[in-house]
């Protein structure tokens, strides 16, 4: 893997191990990683986990984004199709 891919893998591993160790993905995250805010009915942000474009290995490409209403509506529509689409 490239240095950028290694850095991204380390970021993911740090988040998950932090969650396993403390129940909070932020407790032991890497210093360059953004804070992973809890998702709730009041805070509809989610984290986008991605490697940094280019060759950077010391900057995170991950970021928080708002959960968009239209996307949630599409997901709710798909859920209604589960019983009809089962084999």
C-alpha positions as CSV (number, residue, x, y, z in Angstrom):
1,X,0.0,0.0,0.0
2,X,1.0,3.6,-0.5
3,X,1.8,5.9,2.4
4,X,-1.6,7.6,1.9
5,X,-3.4,4.2,2.0
6,X,-1.4,3.3,5.1
7,X,-2.4,6.6,6.8
8,X,-6.1,6.0,6.0
9,X,-5.9,2.4,7.3
10,X,-4.3,3.7,10.5
11,X,-7.1,6.3,10.9
12,X,-9.8,3.7,10.5
13,X,-8.1,1.3,12.9
14,X,-7.6,4.1,15.5
15,X,-11.3,5.0,15.4
16,X,-12.5,1.4,15.7
17,X,-10.0,0.5,18.4
18,X,-11.0,3.6,20.3
19,X,-14.6,2.6,20.1
20,X,-13.9,-0.9,21.3
21,X,-11.7,0.3,24.2
22,X,-13.8,3.2,25.4
23,X,-17.2,3.2,23.6
24,X,-16.2,6.5,22.0
25,X,-14.4,6.6,18.6
26,X,-12.8,10.0,19.6
27,X,-11.0,8.9,22.8
28,X,-8.0,7.4,21.1
29,X,-8.4,8.7,17.5
30,X,-5.4,10.2,15.7
31,X,-4.7,13.8,16.3
32,X,-5.3,14.7,12.6
33,X,-8.6,12.9,12.5
34,X,-11.8,14.9,12.8
35,X,-14.1,14.5,15.9
36,X,-16.7,11.9,15.2
37,X,-19.9,13.6,16.5
38,X,-22.7,11.3,17.7
39,X,-25.7,11.0,15.3
40,X,-29.0,11.9,16.9
41,X,-32.4,13.3,16.0
42,X,-30.9,16.7,17.0
43,X,-27.5,16.3,15.3
44,X,-28.0,14.8,11.9
45,X,-24.3,14.8,10.9
46,X,-22.4,11.7,9.9
47,X,-18.7,11.1,9.2
48,X,-17.4,10.4,5.8
49,X,-14.4,8.2,6.1
50,X,-12.0,8.6,3.1
51,X,-8.3,8.9,2.5
52,X,-6.8,12.2,1.6
53,X,-6.5,12.9,-2.1
54,X,-3.0,13.0,-3.4
55,X,0.0,11.8,-1.6
56,X,-0.6,13.2,1.9
57,X,-0.1,10.9,4.8
58,X,-0.3,13.3,7.7
59,X,-3.7,15.0,7.0
60,X,-7.1,13.3,7.2
61,X,-9.5,13.2,4.2
62,X,-12.4,12.4,6.5
63,X,-15.0,15.0,7.4
64,X,-18.4,15.4,9.0
65,X,-21.4,16.1,6.7
66,X,-25.1,16.8,7.2
67,X,-27.5,14.0,6.6
68,X,-29.7,15.1,3.8
69,X,-33.4,14.7,4.0
70,X,-33.9,13.5,0.4
71,X,-31.3,10.7,1.0
72,X,-33.2,9.6,4.1
73,X,-36.5,9.6,2.2
74,X,-34.9,7.3,-0.5
75,X,-33.7,5.0,2.2
76,X,-37.2,4.9,3.8
77,X,-38.6,4.1,0.4
78,X,-36.2,1.2,-0.2
79,X,-37.1,-0.2,3.2
80,X,-40.7,-0.5,2.1
81,X,-39.6,-2.8,-0.7
82,X,-37.9,-5.4,1.5
83,X,-40.9,-7.8,1.7
84,X,-41.7,-7.5,-2.0
85,X,-38.1,-8.1,-3.1
86,X,-37.3,-11.1,-1.0
87,X,-36.5,-14.2,-3.0
